[in-house]
Amino acid sequence: MAPAVNPVQDPDAEGLLPLAVARPHEALTRARATLAAHPPPLAASIARQAIGIVLRDRGETAEAIGELRAALRLARAAGSSAREADVLATLGVALVFAGHTVAGRRVLDRAVGLARTQQLGQVLVRRGIAGWVLGDHAAALADLTRAVRELRRSGDVLWQPRALTTRAFVHLALGASERAVGDLERAERLLSGSAQELEVAYAVHNRAIVAIRSGDVPEALTRLDLAGERYAALSVTVPDLTIDRCRALLTAGLARDAAEEADAVLARLDAGTPQQACKRAELLLTAAECALAAGCPTAAGERAAAARRLFTVQRRSWWRAHARLLELRALVDADPPTRRLLGAALRCAAELEALRSPDSGLARLLVGRVALALGATDQAQDALGTAARGRRSGPALRRAEGWLAEALRCEATGDGRRLLLACHRGLDVLDQHRAVLGSSELRARATAHGAELAAVAQRHALRTARPRLVLQWSERWRAAALAVPPARPVDDAAARAELTAVREVAVQLERALAEGLPTSRLAAEQARLERAVRDRALRAPGDGPGTPGSLDVDGLLDAVGEDRLLQIVDVDGTLHVLVCGGGRVRLSTAGRTEDVGRELEFLLFSLRRIARGRSRHGPRDLELLTARAARLSELVLGPARRQLGESDIVIVPPGVLQAIPWGLLPELRERPVVVAPSARTWLRARAVAAPLGERVVLVGGPGLPGGDHEIAELARRHPGAVRLAGGAARCAAVCTALDGATLAHIAAHGTFRADSPLFSALHLDDGPLTVYDLERLGRAPARLVLSACHAGRLAPTGADELLGLASSLIPLGTASVVAAVVEVDDAATASLMVALHDHLRRGASLAEALCRTRSAGEDPLAVATASSFICLGAASPAASPIR
């Protein structure tokens, strides 16, 4: 955040000008009171200038300029050249902020010419700030370095931190991070104990920006929230707060959140909220970057073009070049590359290099991509080689981009060994970046940054037709967030209170809906509370779990034995199936991912139709299900269907195909099937040791037809079980019972939240039990059955990660989970669950028990219900039959 740009205290003004920065609201009141007393021109000039400063910092730029022009006239009437220079400096910055670049710089030059020796440093700081805002970094650096020297010589401890802070941001813009950190540390030492409250808020904000550049998202979000609280207390609007929060979210991989936040601010601007014109252009550029990261290239291109036009009018060439780069990146994502686009990318890269922008490497990476697509190999190699120079230094995400450029260059030259090395090094860098994240959501979403590196390595492995290599690289970046020790959220009184409040308002909202009462206030409160819970989780620091390591293929084959593990890989829209078992890894090609997705939707629709009773449940329904399942099997497994042997099956699908009802496929219906996010998580779940002793937990939530009967039937089969039903299924009691259980069964309505997967929930007597609650378990149940609809659904995110109820339990010690991936009939589910537990009591694993329920009978509703459940995790059987 830029420092304040206000003049030094004038004793005749009773500290009005420093007060405008320290306590703006108080300064405004006192300045207006001063003017009401009709003071002489000098005092009136100071009062008008103070008002102008406060209005400018509120975003009311036009009104601020009016006040500052009045202050200038009064300064001249007072015959004070020092006063005139000071007002000119403040006015010049306000004009630049308003987009009047030429006029602003002319006024600032006049201020420097008029300034006396003792005030020269202060005026130079403001001209330096204008140069930084405009992207004229050479001029800004010269002014600020000179200002630091002048201010140090005069012993000015108020303006020195302002000069140092602005110079730090110039260094950051030029990629000189170490110099920037040094300047910021010196500025903080000078501000320590200062009464300048706004300056202190800026210092907190500045530390957040440094954290963003270093990739420490939890630290950045914590400091941004603190800075926002301080700005609000001072009634100051700081557009950079939104811009920097969006950058922090983008660094974390939360592109959609960043895009929504940027769009919300832009909407307020369009509705007439006063704002600095230069910040409007920067917000447009930020919104464009967010939209591009969120997969909306058309919207990104439109906003980048609008930002570029504003920067052009404002004569901000540095910013205009960056807007043009984003505009070109959006064009490449939206349409096939052309020679014309290649030329534009080359010109943009050259301009950014001339401006010494750290984004010049990204521009060269863009040139390389376009040239590769057009077959201009030599040109691509040159551009990618230049971009690859950034792989050795700088923030983690920038180094990863450099390694990607090197990998693409090696792909173009056919140097497979160096290609794999580049991908390995790039993903290692991203592992280090992810290690500072303490939120399971951030860990999962951050993998998006490495998706292309993993894809380049997979493409190379496929070209070499080496199945083991394909397997290793498919595993390298798949479900990486689940392959390391679990993220442990902060579990203090405040966190528990927030979760309790979320439950209470959810119950009130449900009651209001049922009674036809107004819900807008409750819905807004629910959104606010959920945001508070999520923000707290995002701020949690990581504990540096390190990398998940490479897959030991021989170790995997030993674990699989004569069974079969099917790793399904999506590379450039085509599915490839790796069949592991019998000491071998075999590779075959299946269908297109989009065809599988379309067929899956048809199949899920048929299952939902049967579950809702919209068919007559006759033989025709079963025939239709069987036909659709056979078609899906052909597309998703291809020739691998003939390599399944006769044993149990483990399926490791890409995240987008996790919801397939695998037990309905003809080749899999009569054999135990386990679905795992990755081979490594399957190995980890398989190795889970059963807790000592035997403890069964049965939970029945409210409002589930047949739920009480289901729990009662299961209780008869497990006489010593902990039973929480009939109003006793409250979240705290349920979590206590679940912790360390050997087997748990929860019969409760479930909700899957695609918008926020960690708020997916099981509905208990006192409200929703969310993933945030489950993450607080010391040890999750070894085996868990969730008979609610949608409890098995997971949200694909990041590169190939999964977020949801079931996946959250695997890192916490759950070996296997049975859950539904689609809506199911309640009565049919209750019968299915009783049969499932009968098989468990005879010593079957969850996968075996589920398989036997599928094989029993030909009733369409029973088949559809059993097939809607999957077993996630591993298939380790119970040590002995459950008594």
Secondary structure, DSSP 8 states (H G I E B T S, - for coil): ----------GGGTTHHHHHHH-HHHHHHHHHHHHHT---HHHHHHHHHHHHHHHHHHT-HHHHHHHHHHHHHHHHHHT-HHHHHHHHHHHHHHHHHTT-HHHHHHHHHHHHHH--HHHHHHHHHHHHHHHHHHT-HHHHHHHHHHHHHHHHHHT-TTHHHHHHHHHHHHHHHTT-HHHHHHHHHHHHHHHTT-S-HHHHHHHHHHHHHHHHHHT-HHHHHHHHHHHHHHHHHTT---HHHHHHHHHHHHHTT-HHHHHHHHHHHHHHHHTT----HHHHHHHHHHHHHHHHHTT-HHHHHHHHHHHHHHHHHTT-HHHHHHHHHHHHHHHHHHS---HHHHHHHHHHHHHHHHTT-TTHHHHHHHHHHHHHHHT-HHHHHHHHHHHGGGGSSSSHHHHHHHHHHHHHHHHHHT-HHHHHHHHHHHHHHHHHHHHTB--HHHHHHHGGGGHHHHHHHHHHHHHTT-HHHHHHHHHHTSSGGGSSS------SHHHHHHHHHHHHHHHHHHHHHHHT---HHHHHHHHHHHHHHHHHHHT-B-----------HHHHHHHHTTSEEEEEEEETTEEEEEEEETTEEEEEEEEEHHHHHHHHHHHHHHHHHHHTT-S---HHHHHHHHHHHHHHHHHHHGGGGGG-TTS-EEEE--GGGTT--GGGSTTTTTS-EEE-S-HHHHHHHHT----SS--EEEEE-TT-TTHHHHHHHHHHHSTT-EEE-TT---HHHHHHHHTT-SEEEEE--EE--SSSGGG-EEEETTEEEEHHHHTT-SS--SEEEE-STTTT--EEETTTEEESHHHHHGGGT--EEEEESS---HHHHHHHHHHHHHHHHTT--HHHHHHHHHHS---HHHHHHHHTEEEEE-----SS---
